[in-house]
């Protein structure tokens, strides 16, 4: 056997043969030479986050074992485990035992660390940017929410979603397998437009346990979210001669737009620190009102006992309440608030959904409808889409009945509380003159400004929201949700963002306010 000759390192260099001058990994073509001294874990976390954002690391991908990647990069294993832990804390990774570390969710679109965001890609392709005053300022544009969602941003602090990375995938799959194994063939036919009886029974049980409501499953109508529920109610009530429904001011712009799209007039009624001004409701001379009494959107106030008693008098005179039980399950620093349904009974049309419990993408909600409206609402549902998907209803029924949904709620409530605290702390640090509203419950905060001027015309939250979007942070201007003038402010969601994103986003807003107010 001939012994091979030793390689002459100098000779190979002179002949252009590659030699190992640094350490790198085939995984994502990582090169430790690009990492700053003393910041290697942060650099690696940023590289991984960028790879998840641009699709190089798909959801479900398994990351290299920390020991292996540390050897490839010639760094301590602690660098790798710290980087993995940062993304785990942010909700992007999860340990799966022998399966290793798995990518379970992506960061906000266009997160820091990506070389090119979808927005810059659109600009390079010649497509118009959605940034600017036009996105926020149009008072009648019903597509503005869709366009804002589609607009790329580094950090998304818009309200309306729970912690989507915490969706109970394992519990859902377990319930789905259980349902499919026992499902009769005829269940795959056309659904009952009112909703599957098993799911309606499960909803009644959930409302009894969590909202103190005694509900007959026969009064439950399953809908594709509260948005569809409002559309069905608008059609039915209009057919009975109710063409004016008062709404809270400030109040949900989306709900107001939904009613208006069906020809319903929506006169505003003021909200103060005790909730809806029922005295103004009397003055408005309307037959119905849409309320979010457990956690008012967007101010976060709870309709207090005195106002509830006043509302009881108003409904006794014939008034009808549409109760949108918006994110009532998410409370942190106060006791539960009973649903209006428990005291107003047949004068309430109650609406709820799983959008804030699990995910808006499921498009599943419910109405509790007094008997006199039930047939008309079911008929409207049938004419709209023939009914919700049966399999989804039965999976949700299994999760409701097994206690999986309660367990999930306890989990996300802890996460939401922590993220709420992070946002409150960041506002205190970077926006000290802002007033915080609605911190005791829900999935968002509202902040108002009394003295800060954003431009030469005076206090303008649209200008601030526009500037924030230009800086990569999406928020809602409070004026979006007003019909009448009021203090400027922002509506800030925290549940679907990581702690680091929240802190960074609020710091960005603070810097913008500082520049515009001349600090």
Backbone torsions as a table, in degrees:
resi	resn	phi	psi	omega
1	UNK	NA	127.8	-176.9
2	UNK	-86.8	128.0	179.8
3	UNK	-76.0	130.8	-180.0
4	UNK	-70.7	149.1	-179.3
5	UNK	-76.7	142.1	177.4
6	UNK	-64.5	146.7	-179.9
7	UNK	-76.4	132.7	175.8
8	UNK	-86.6	105.4	-174.6
9	UNK	-59.2	-45.3	-178.5
10	UNK	-62.5	-38.9	-178.5
11	UNK	-67.0	-39.7	178.8
12	UNK	-65.2	-36.5	177.1
13	UNK	-61.8	-44.1	-177.1
14	UNK	-67.3	-24.9	179.5
15	UNK	-92.8	3.4	176.4
16	UNK	82.9	14.8	177.5
17	UNK	-76.1	133.2	-177.5
18	UNK	-66.2	134.4	174.0
19	UNK	-122.7	161.5	-175.3
20	UNK	-82.3	101.7	178.1
21	UNK	-102.6	-8.0	178.0
22	UNK	-159.1	176.9	-178.7
23	UNK	-108.3	143.6	-180.0
24	UNK	-154.0	170.4	-177.9
25	UNK	-128.7	143.3	172.6
26	UNK	-61.4	-34.1	179.9
27	UNK	-60.5	113.4	179.8
28	UNK	58.6	14.2	-180.0
29	UNK	55.2	40.3	-177.2
30	UNK	-73.6	137.8	175.6
31	UNK	-127.9	120.2	-176.7
32	UNK	-65.9	-17.6	178.8
33	UNK	-62.1	-22.4	-179.2
34	UNK	-81.8	-9.8	-175.8
35	UNK	-85.6	136.6	176.0
36	UNK	-71.0	146.2	177.6
37	UNK	-61.2	130.2	179.6
38	UNK	84.0	-3.0	-179.1
39	UNK	-131.5	33.1	-174.1
40	UNK	-68.5	-39.2	179.4
41	UNK	-65.4	-42.6	178.5
42	UNK	-63.6	-41.0	178.0
43	UNK	-61.3	-45.3	-178.2
44	UNK	-65.7	-41.3	177.8
45	UNK	-60.3	-40.2	179.8
46	UNK	-65.8	-41.2	178.6
47	UNK	-64.2	-42.0	179.2
48	UNK	-66.0	-42.2	179.6
49	UNK	-61.9	-41.4	178.7
50	UNK	-64.6	-39.6	-179.7
51	UNK	-66.7	-34.9	175.9
52	UNK	-68.6	-41.8	-176.8
53	UNK	-65.0	-38.6	-176.0
54	UNK	-95.2	5.5	171.9
55	UNK	93.6	-3.6	176.6
56	UNK	-65.1	-31.1	173.0
57	UNK	-112.6	101.4	-177.2
58	UNK	-77.3	158.7	173.4
59	UNK	-58.3	129.3	-177.1
60	UNK	99.6	-9.8	179.1
61	UNK	-66.4	147.8	176.3
62	UNK	-101.4	127.8	178.7
63	UNK	-80.8	155.3	177.5
64	UNK	-60.2	150.8	174.0
65	UNK	-58.6	141.7	-175.4
66	UNK	-58.5	-37.9	-179.5
67	UNK	-65.0	-41.2	-178.9
68	UNK	-67.0	-46.3	-178.4
69	UNK	-67.4	-35.2	177.3
70	UNK	-62.8	-39.7	178.6
71	UNK	-66.2	-42.5	179.5
72	UNK	-60.4	-40.7	-176.1
73	UNK	-90.1	-4.5	-179.9
74	UNK	58.0	46.6	176.7
75	UNK	-128.2	169.9	176.7
76	UNK	-69.7	151.5	178.8
77	UNK	-61.7	-27.8	-179.7
78	UNK	-61.7	-31.5	177.1
79	UNK	-61.5	-44.2	-178.2
80	UNK	-68.4	-47.3	-177.7
81	UNK	-64.6	-34.4	177.6
82	UNK	-66.7	-42.7	178.6
83	UNK	-62.9	-44.5	178.1
84	UNK	-61.5	-40.0	-177.6
85	UNK	-66.1	-36.7	178.7
86	UNK	-60.2	-43.9	179.7
87	UNK	-74.0	-27.0	174.3
88	UNK	-67.8	-43.6	178.1
89	UNK	-62.6	-32.4	179.5
90	UNK	-80.3	-5.7	177.9
91	UNK	88.8	11.6	-178.1
92	UNK	-93.2	-27.4	-179.2
93	UNK	-122.7	161.1	174.2
94	UNK	-151.1	141.1	174.5
95	UNK	-77.3	134.7	-178.2
96	UNK	-125.7	40.6	176.6
97	UNK	62.0	-125.6	-177.7
98	UNK	-67.1	-20.9	177.8
99	UNK	-72.8	-16.0	178.8
100	UNK	92.6	-155.6	-178.7
101	UNK	-97.6	124.8	-170.6
102	UNK	-114.3	143.3	171.4
103	UNK	-78.0	120.7	-177.2
104	UNK	-113.8	-14.7	-179.6
105	UNK	-163.5	153.0	178.8
106	UNK	-92.7	157.1	174.7
107	UNK	-76.2	176.4	175.2
108	UNK	-55.3	143.6	-178.0
109	UNK	-57.5	131.7	177.6
110	UNK	75.4	32.8	-177.8
111	UNK	-62.5	158.9	178.9
112	UNK	-57.1	140.7	179.7
113	UNK	106.5	-18.3	175.7
114	UNK	-80.6	142.6	-179.3
115	UNK	-76.2	-25.9	-177.3
116	UNK	-146.2	127.7	178.8
117	UNK	-94.6	162.1	175.3
118	UNK	-54.9	-32.8	178.9
119	UNK	-64.2	-47.7	-179.9
120	UNK	-65.8	-33.0	177.5
121	UNK	-64.5	-40.9	178.0
122	UNK	-62.8	-41.7	179.6
123	UNK	-63.3	-41.3	179.7
124	UNK	-63.0	-30.7	179.6
125	UNK	-83.5	-1.4	178.6
126	UNK	87.1	7.7	178.8
127	UNK	-81.4	148.7	-177.4
128	UNK	-69.5	143.7	174.8
129	UNK	-76.0	146.1	177.5
130	UNK	-93.6	0.9	177.8
131	UNK	-71.8	154.0	173.0
132	UNK	121.1	174.4	-175.7
133	UNK	-59.2	-32.2	-174.4
134	UNK	-61.2	-31.8	-178.4
135	UNK	-67.0	-35.0	-173.8
136	UNK	-99.1	-26.4	-162.6
137	UNK	-89.7	-20.5	-173.9
138	UNK	-68.7	114.7	-173.8
139	UNK	-75.3	-11.7	-175.6
140	UNK	-122.2	6.3	-176.7
141	UNK	-79.1	109.3	-178.2
142	UNK	-78.1	-11.2	-178.4
143	UNK	-95.1	4.3	-171.9
144	UNK	-64.0	-35.4	177.9
145	UNK	-64.1	-42.6	178.9
146	UNK	-62.5	-42.3	-177.5
147	UNK	-69.4	-35.9	177.5
148	UNK	-67.1	-41.6	178.0
149	UNK	-61.1	-35.6	-177.3
150	UNK	-79.9	-10.7	-178.5
151	UNK	-81.2	127.0	-178.6
152	UNK	-69.1	142.6	176.7
153	UNK	-153.7	152.5	178.8
154	UNK	-67.0	-38.7	-176.5
155	UNK	-137.6	131.6	-179.2
156	UNK	-110.4	107.7	177.2
157	UNK	-111.3	24.0	176.2
158	UNK	-73.0	148.1	-177.8
159	UNK	-81.3	163.5	168.1
160	UNK	121.2	-3.4	-178.1
161	UNK	-133.1	145.2	172.9
162	UNK	-79.9	-170.0	177.7
163	UNK	-73.1	96.0	-174.8
164	UNK	-68.8	-27.4	178.5
165	UNK	-67.8	-18.2	-178.6
166	UNK	-90.9	5.7	-179.3
167	UNK	-50.8	131.1	-173.4
168	UNK	-77.7	74.9	-175.5
169	UNK	-59.6	-43.9	-178.7
170	UNK	-63.9	-43.9	178.5
171	UNK	-64.5	-38.4	178.8
172	UNK	-64.5	-46.6	-179.9
173	UNK	-63.4	-39.1	178.9
174	UNK	-62.8	-45.3	179.5
175	UNK	-66.7	-38.7	-179.1
176	UNK	-65.4	-42.8	177.6
177	UNK	-62.1	-41.4	-179.7
178	UNK	-64.1	-41.9	180.0
179	UNK	-66.0	-47.5	-176.3
180	UNK	-64.0	-34.7	-178.1
181	UNK	-67.2	-23.2	-176.8
182	UNK	-113.0	1.1	-172.5
183	UNK	-77.6	128.4	178.0
184	UNK	-72.8	153.7	-176.6
185	UNK	-59.8	-37.7	-176.0
186	UNK	-70.0	-11.2	177.6
187	UNK	-69.4	-15.4	179.8
188	UNK	-86.8	4.6	175.6
189	UNK	-80.9	-168.1	-179.6
190	UNK	-63.6	140.0	-175.0
191	UNK	-81.0	165.4	168.2
192	UNK	-70.6	121.6	-177.2
193	UNK	-61.3	-22.7	177.1
194	UNK	-75.0	-22.2	-176.0
195	UNK	117.7	150.3	-178.8
196	UNK	-64.1	137.2	-175.0
197	UNK	-60.6	-36.8	179.5
198	UNK	-62.6	-40.9	180.0
199	UNK	-69.8	-39.4	178.8
200	UNK	-64.7	-36.5	175.4
201	UNK	-66.0	-39.4	179.4
202	UNK	-66.7	-38.3	176.5
203	UNK	-62.5	-44.5	178.7
204	UNK	-59.1	-40.8	178.0
205	UNK	-66.7	-41.5	178.4
206	UNK	-61.0	-45.2	-179.3
207	UNK	-66.5	-34.6	177.4
208	UNK	-66.4	-43.9	-176.8
209	UNK	-73.0	-38.1	-169.3
210	UNK	-108.0	-18.6	-178.9
211	UNK	-125.6	3.2	177.0
212	UNK	67.1	24.8	-175.5
213	UNK	-101.6	135.2	172.5
214	UNK	-98.0	108.6	-171.0
215	UNK	-124.5	133.0	171.9
216	UNK	-83.3	124.6	178.5
217	UNK	-52.7	-24.9	178.5
218	UNK	-66.6	-20.0	180.0
219	UNK	-92.1	-2.0	-178.2
220	UNK	-92.1	133.5	173.5
221	UNK	-122.7	123.8	-179.1
222	UNK	-82.8	132.8	-176.2
223	UNK	-132.5	169.3	178.8
224	UNK	-88.7	65.9	-180.0
225	UNK	87.7	164.7	-179.8
226	UNK	-62.8	-32.0	179.6
227	UNK	-58.0	-46.8	177.5
228	UNK	-67.9	-36.5	177.6
229	UNK	-57.4	-43.6	178.6
230	UNK	-64.7	-38.2	178.7
231	UNK	-63.2	-43.1	179.0
232	UNK	-64.5	-43.4	179.9
233	UNK	-65.1	-38.2	178.2
234	UNK	-60.4	-43.3	178.8
235	UNK	-63.0	-46.2	-175.9
236	UNK	-68.4	-46.3	-178.2
237	UNK	-66.1	-37.7	177.8
238	UNK	-61.7	-36.7	179.7
239	UNK	-68.2	-19.2	177.7
240	UNK	-96.0	4.3	178.2
241	UNK	98.5	2.7	177.9
242	UNK	-92.7	102.1	-177.3
243	UNK	-114.2	3.6	177.8
244	UNK	-130.5	122.5	177.9
245	UNK	-126.5	116.1	178.8
246	UNK	-67.6	150.0	177.9
247	UNK	-132.8	157.5	178.8
248	UNK	-68.9	146.5	177.4
249	UNK	-134.3	111.7	1.1
250	UNK	-70.8	155.0	-179.8
251	UNK	-157.6	173.5	-174.3
252	UNK	-60.2	118.7	177.0
253	UNK	-63.9	-40.0	-179.1
254	UNK	-61.8	-43.2	178.4
255	UNK	-64.6	-41.3	179.2
256	UNK	-62.5	-43.5	179.2
257	UNK	-64.0	-37.8	180.0
258	UNK	-62.1	-45.8	179.0
259	UNK	-64.2	-43.5	-178.2
260	UNK	-64.7	-33.0	-179.5
261	UNK	-64.9	-17.2	176.6
262	UNK	-104.3	19.1	173.6
263	UNK	82.5	14.4	-179.4
264	UNK	-90.1	130.4	173.8
265	UNK	-78.2	140.1	-174.8
266	UNK	-126.9	75.4	178.7
267	UNK	-65.2	140.8	-176.9
268	UNK	-83.0	144.7	172.8
269	UNK	-127.3	130.8	-172.0
270	UNK	-66.2	150.0	173.2
271	UNK	-116.5	133.4	174.3
272	UNK	-122.9	-161.8	-174.8
273	UNK	-68.0	-10.8	177.7
274	UNK	-106.2	2.0	-179.3
275	UNK	106.2	-156.0	-177.1
276	UNK	-60.5	136.8	174.9
277	UNK	-78.4	94.7	-175.5
278	UNK	-65.7	-28.5	176.2
279	UNK	-61.9	-37.4	176.3
280	UNK	-72.3	-27.8	176.2
281	UNK	-64.2	-41.8	174.2
282	UNK	-58.5	-45.9	-177.2
283	UNK	-65.2	-29.2	-177.8
284	UNK	-69.1	-20.5	177.2
285	UNK	54.0	56.9	179.2
286	UNK	-118.8	154.4	-179.6
287	UNK	-85.1	-13.0	-174.7
288	UNK	-151.3	159.4	179.0
289	UNK	-144.2	142.5	174.6
290	UNK	-100.6	124.9	-175.1
291	UNK	-128.8	150.7	167.8
292	UNK	-120.7	74.4	-166.5
293	UNK	-75.8	-27.1	-175.7
294	UNK	-77.5	-31.3	177.7
295	UNK	-159.3	90.4	-170.2
296	UNK	-61.1	135.3	174.4
297	UNK	-100.1	126.0	8.3
298	UNK	-104.3	-0.3	-170.2
299	UNK	-75.3	-22.6	179.4
300	UNK	83.3	1.9	-178.5
301	UNK	-74.8	156.4	176.0
302	UNK	-103.6	134.4	175.8
303	UNK	-63.7	116.0	-171.4
304	UNK	-80.0	173.8	-173.3
305	UNK	-61.4	-41.0	179.7
306	UNK	-62.0	-43.5	179.7
307	UNK	-67.6	-34.2	177.7
308	UNK	-64.6	-39.5	177.4
309	UNK	-66.8	-37.7	176.0
310	UNK	-63.9	-38.6	179.2
311	UNK	-66.8	-33.0	176.4
312	UNK	-60.7	-40.7	176.9
313	UNK	-65.1	-39.5	-178.1
314	UNK	-65.7	-42.0	179.1
315	UNK	-71.1	-30.6	176.8
316	UNK	-62.9	-26.0	177.7
317	UNK	-86.5	5.2	175.4
318	UNK	113.7	-4.3	-178.7
319	UNK	-68.6	147.9	-177.5
320	UNK	-116.8	134.9	-178.9
321	UNK	-111.7	130.0	166.4
322	UNK	-99.2	113.0	-177.1
323	UNK	-99.2	109.1	173.1
324	UNK	-92.5	104.8	-174.2
325	UNK	-81.2	61.3	-171.6
326	UNK	-63.0	121.3	177.7
327	UNK	38.0	38.8	-177.0
328	UNK	-66.1	-24.4	-176.3
329	UNK	-74.3	-18.7	-174.5
330	UNK	-95.3	92.6	179.3
331	UNK	-131.3	149.9	-172.4
332	UNK	-128.9	-47.9	-171.3
333	UNK	-119.9	22.7	177.8
334	UNK	-150.5	158.2	179.0
335	UNK	-70.2	164.3	178.7
336	UNK	-63.4	148.1	179.4
337	UNK	-108.2	124.9	-178.0
338	UNK	-66.1	149.8	176.1
339	UNK	-68.9	147.4	175.6
340	UNK	-59.1	-30.0	179.9
341	UNK	-52.7	-34.0	-175.5
342	UNK	-67.0	-23.2	-179.2
343	UNK	-112.5	-21.0	-175.8
344	UNK	-104.7	-13.0	171.5
345	UNK	53.3	-121.5	-171.9
346	UNK	-69.8	-4.5	176.0
347	UNK	-93.9	9.9	-179.0
348	UNK	-119.1	132.7	166.1
349	UNK	-104.6	109.8	-170.0
350	UNK	-97.8	136.8	-180.0
351	UNK	-129.1	135.2	175.7
352	UNK	-147.7	171.8	-179.5
353	UNK	-161.1	174.2	174.7
354	UNK	-95.8	5.6	-175.9
355	UNK	-60.4	-40.0	-179.5
356	UNK	-93.0	-11.4	176.6
357	UNK	-87.1	-43.6	-175.9
358	UNK	-121.5	-69.2	-177.6
359	UNK	-167.6	138.0	177.0
360	UNK	-62.1	-28.1	-175.4
361	UNK	-63.6	-20.1	179.9
362	UNK	-67.9	-27.4	-180.0
363	UNK	52.0	55.8	177.6
364	UNK	-132.8	127.6	175.8
365	UNK	-148.5	-171.5	-178.2
366	UNK	-152.6	152.1	169.6
367	UNK	-115.5	143.1	167.2
368	UNK	-109.8	114.3	-165.5
369	UNK	-117.9	128.3	173.8
370	UNK	-56.6	150.9	-172.7
371	UNK	-55.4	-33.9	-176.2
372	UNK	-68.4	-17.9	178.9
373	UNK	-107.2	-8.8	-167.5
374	UNK	-60.3	-50.9	-175.7
375	UNK	-61.0	-39.9	-178.7
376	UNK	-68.4	-38.6	179.2
377	UNK	-67.8	-42.6	178.4
378	UNK	-63.1	-41.0	178.2
379	UNK	-62.5	-41.3	178.2
380	UNK	-64.6	-39.0	177.7
381	UNK	-64.3	-44.3	179.3
382	UNK	-60.1	-43.8	-179.2
383	UNK	-68.7	-23.7	-177.0
384	UNK	-80.8	-49.8	-174.1
385	UNK	-153.1	8.1	178.8
386	UNK	72.0	-4.9	177.1
387	UNK	123.1	160.3	-179.8
388	UNK	-76.2	159.0	179.9
389	UNK	-60.9	130.3	-175.0
390	UNK	-69.0	-43.6	-175.7
391	UNK	-59.4	-44.0	178.8
392	UNK	-61.9	-41.2	178.9
393	UNK	-61.0	-43.5	-176.7
394	UNK	-71.4	-35.1	175.5
395	UNK	-64.1	-45.1	178.1
396	UNK	-63.6	-38.4	177.4
397	UNK	-60.1	-42.3	179.8
398	UNK	-64.3	-40.2	179.9
399	UNK	-69.4	-36.5	177.0
400	UNK	-65.8	-44.5	-174.7
401	UNK	-75.5	-28.9	-176.3
402	UNK	-82.5	-12.0	-175.7
403	UNK	89.8	-1.1	179.7
404	UNK	-60.1	-37.6	-177.4
405	UNK	-70.8	-38.1	175.0
406	UNK	-62.3	-41.7	178.5
407	UNK	-64.0	-41.3	177.5
408	UNK	-62.8	-42.0	179.8
409	UNK	-61.3	-41.2	177.9
410	UNK	-62.5	-39.1	179.4
411	UNK	-64.1	-52.9	-175.1
412	UNK	-71.4	-26.3	177.6
413	UNK	-61.9	-39.7	176.9
414	UNK	-64.4	-43.9	179.0
415	UNK	-63.6	-45.2	-178.2
416	UNK	-62.9	-40.4	178.9
417	UNK	-60.8	-44.5	180.0
418	UNK	-62.0	-42.2	-179.1
419	UNK	-70.7	-35.9	172.9
420	UNK	-58.2	-46.1	-179.9
421	UNK	-62.4	-39.8	177.5
422	UNK	-60.7	-43.2	-179.5
423	UNK	-67.4	-42.6	179.3
424	UNK	-60.8	-44.0	179.4
425	UNK	-63.1	-43.5	-179.1
426	UNK	-65.5	-38.3	177.6
427	UNK	-63.9	-43.1	177.7
428	UNK	-59.7	-33.8	-178.2
429	UNK	-81.1	-43.8	-171.2
430	UNK	-104.0	-20.2	179.9
431	UNK	-131.5	60.4	-170.8
432	UNK	-64.0	-22.1	-179.5
433	UNK	-89.0	-3.3	179.5
434	UNK	-78.2	144.6	175.1
435	UNK	-99.0	130.9	-176.8
436	UNK	-96.9	135.0	179.5
437	UNK	-126.6	141.8	170.9
438	UNK	76.9	29.8	-175.8
439	UNK	-78.2	-16.1	-172.2
440	UNK	-76.4	-13.0	-176.5
441	UNK	-160.6	172.2	171.4
442	UNK	93.2	-164.4	-176.6
443	UNK	-123.5	9.1	-178.4
444	UNK	-150.5	163.6	169.3
445	UNK	-119.6	151.7	168.8
446	UNK	-115.1	135.2	174.7
447	UNK	-120.0	142.9	175.9
448	UNK	-123.8	156.1	-178.6
449	UNK	-121.6	128.9	179.8
450	UNK	-97.4	-30.5	-170.0
451	UNK	-125.1	-11.5	-174.6
452	UNK	-81.2	135.0	176.8
453	UNK	-106.8	126.9	-177.9
454	UNK	-94.4	-21.4	178.3
455	UNK	-154.5	-179.1	-174.2
456	UNK	-70.0	-16.0	-179.0
457	UNK	-87.7	-6.6	-178.0
458	UNK	119.0	-167.8	-176.9
459	UNK	-69.2	125.7	-173.8
460	UNK	-142.8	104.5	-178.1
461	UNK	-76.5	-23.1	174.7
462	UNK	-66.0	-40.6	177.1
463	UNK	-61.8	-40.5	179.5
464	UNK	-67.9	-44.0	179.2
465	UNK	-62.6	-38.1	178.1
466	UNK	-65.6	-45.1	177.9
467	UNK	-63.5	-39.2	179.5
468	UNK	-63.3	-41.6	179.2
469	UNK	-63.7	-38.2	175.8
470	UNK	-63.5	-27.8	177.8
471	UNK	-91.2	5.1	174.8
472	UNK	93.0	17.2	-178.7
473	UNK	-124.4	122.2	179.5
474	UNK	-95.5	130.0	176.7
475	UNK	-142.1	169.8	170.5
476	UNK	-102.9	128.6	168.3
477	UNK	-69.9	137.9	-178.8
478	UNK	-60.9	-32.7	-178.7
479	UNK	-62.9	-21.1	173.4
480	UNK	-55.9	-32.7	-172.0
481	UNK	-103.5	14.9	176.7
482	UNK	-111.0	150.3	167.9
483	UNK	-105.4	-22.9	-179.6
484	UNK	-122.9	159.4	-177.7
485	UNK	-60.2	149.7	178.4
486	UNK	-168.8	178.7	-179.1
487	UNK	-57.5	142.5	176.3
488	UNK	-71.1	153.1	179.5
489	UNK	-175.9	-175.0	178.9
490	UNK	-134.6	148.2	172.8
491	UNK	-108.6	121.8	-168.1
492	UNK	-123.9	114.5	175.2
493	UNK	-83.3	141.7	-179.8
494	UNK	-124.4	-15.3	-169.5
495	UNK	-68.9	-33.5	-173.9
496	UNK	-96.6	7.8	-178.6
497	UNK	-115.9	152.9	177.5
498	UNK	-76.7	164.6	178.8
499	UNK	-59.4	-41.4	-179.1
500	UNK	-67.1	-38.0	177.4
501	UNK	-65.3	-41.4	178.8
502	UNK	-61.1	-49.2	-178.7
503	UNK	-61.5	-43.1	179.9
504	UNK	-65.4	-42.6	-178.9
505	UNK	-63.5	-43.6	180.0
506	UNK	-68.6	-36.3	176.2
507	UNK	-61.8	-39.2	177.5
508	UNK	-63.4	-43.7	177.6
509	UNK	-62.7	-41.6	179.4
510	UNK	-60.8	-40.5	178.2
511	UNK	-64.8	-39.2	179.1
512	UNK	-65.9	-44.4	178.8
513	UNK	-63.1	-38.4	178.6
514	UNK	-61.7	-43.3	179.7
515	UNK	-65.7	-45.0	-174.2
516	UNK	-75.8	-22.2	179.1
517	UNK	-98.0	1.3	174.6
518	UNK	80.2	17.7	179.3
519	UNK	-70.0	NA	NA
